[in-house]
Amino acid sequence: MKFAVSRFNPDTDSKPHMQTFEVAVERGMMLRDALLEIQRQDESFAFRHSCGEGVCGSDGMNVNGTNRLACITAVSDLKEPVEVRPFPGRPIIRDLVVDMSQFYQQYKAVEPWLVREDPMPEQEILQSPADRDKLDGLYECILCGCCSTACPSFWWNPDKFHGPQALLTAWRFLADSRDQATEHRLNELEGPYKLFRCHTIMNCVEVCPKGLNPTQAIGHIKHLMLRQGV
Ligand code: FES
């Protein structure tokens, strides 16, 4: 099966180009396996991966035009030639490896930790099972970045719009009964860009390998803002 992969060596190339490899596909082969085979054919080919189980989130890439995790993408589901490119809109370090610094800065900007005003209890902060259930569909994000780099609002304003991943995380803490920084969190998201650049295009929902729904989370934040009069 033919695989066209994007190559870019910052030392020798002025821009990326595609290179085609032939890989003998075996039953049950995942795209990550095919990329490892390509790496055996050409040791200079670079891509990130680690767990191989859809957990670490390190092998996000653009496959036939859609952002996906290579390790949980079955080669048999892909149309030939399989075109593999780095995430769109991120600076390329080498081949499929992109610089994710901005993505992590946006994540950090929403303060992804519990904030308490009350003194910390001796043991854990209690939470009812019903309140805990509200976090389902929010905490499972693996920070792969498939969503943010599939979002046109991110492409247009990568430095101003927080992007779907960071906003999903913002809602994860706003929805947490143990968090006491609601007003601060909402104030921080105010303005035309950080939150309100989302135009409900929903690419993020389509590509999330964990089946999460950042668009819905963004909607919840907007409603909470209205309710609180922020
Ligand atoms: Fe860890 Fe794919 S290698 S998510």
Residues whose N, C-alpha, C, O or C-beta is under 5 A from the ligand:
A	BS01	FES	H49 S50 C51 G52 E53 G54 V55 C56 G57 S58 D59 L69 C71
